[in-house]
Amino acid sequence: IMKIIAGTTEYAQSVLGNIPLQPIEFGLRQNYPNPFNPSTTIQYQVAKRSHVLMEIFNMLGQRVRLLLNGEQPAGFHSVVWDGRNDGGLAAGSGIYFYRMVAGEFVESHKLILVR
């Protein structure tokens, strides 16, 4: 039996109960809120267990923060950036980019930090 459910992930989970939803492809969503201060959430999805790398870069292409570097199970995930660099110092206001790499999947998005 196949069931098709239209709606948000939360709605589908409420209808399905304990049957897990699995993404069929890798994906990276726009962070929220954007612009942000003091933190922002980045949601992503992993189609199969993979090594996932998530990094923040400044406009010059320099890495500001390593958010994630490790194995992730298939599913829907999120990570929070607190606006700090790898040294724990507050990053300045400006435009930054976040990039996700998982196997052959590579995607980037722009985010704005306002202090």
Secondary structure, 3 states (H helix, E strand, C coil): CCCCCCCCHHHHHHHHCCCCCCCCCCEECCCECCCECCCEEEEEEECCCEEEEEEEECCCCCEEEEEEEEEECCEEEEEEECCECCCCCECCCEEEEEEEEECCEEEEEEEEECC
